[in-house]
Amino acid sequence: MRIAEFDDDFRKIYLQEPRKVIVWGAGKQLRDNWEKILHIDLICDSNAEKIGDINGVQVVGTEKLREIHEKVYIIVSVMKQSTFYEICKQI
């Protein structure tokens, strides 16, 4: 697993090696940055049942990630840095 840094160019990384894109976190951070993400296949959030979908993209519970066995990009979309690192440990 590679954790991209803030200054990494995700667009360049994605175009060099396309994969499914999963966003972890369906809150304000995602909504504010939606247009910056090239493509989103799935959104993962602990409140998935309350959300359903965002802009037509299905929101699923975090446990669904365990069922994915292919290489994917996971964009962690949270405000707090401490939460970001906690999520990275779970992944």
C-alpha positions, 0 to 999 in steps of 0.5 A, spaced: 500 500 500 502 506 498 499 513 501 499 519 497 501 525 500 497 531 499 502 534 494 501 528 489 498 529 483 492 524 483 490 525 476 497 523 474 497 517 478 490 515 476 491 516 468 498 512 469 494 506 472 487 506 472 483 503 477 476 503 481 476 509 485 473 509 492 472 515 497 472 513 504 468 519 508 461 522 505 461 528 509 463 536 507 470 534 505 467 530 499 462 535 497 467 541 497 472 537 493 467 533 488 469 536 482 477 535 483 476 527 483 476 525 476 471 519 477 468 515 483 466 508 483 464 507 490 463 511 497 464 508 503 461 511 510 459 509 517 453 512 516 451 509 509 444 507 511 442 514 512 445 517 506 444 512 500 447 515 494 451 522 493 450 524 485 448 517 483 454 514 486 452 508 491 454 509 499 456 503 502 458 501 509 466 501 511 465 493 512 464 492 504 471 494 503 473 487 506 469 484 500 473 488 495 479 484 492 482 488 486 487 493 486 483 500 488 485 507 489 482 509 496 481 517 497 480 518 505 476 524 505 476 527 512 477 533 516 481 531 522 488 529 520 488 524 526 482 521 523 485 520 517 491 516 520 486 512 524 482 510 517 489 508 514 491 503 519 484 500 518 485 499 511 
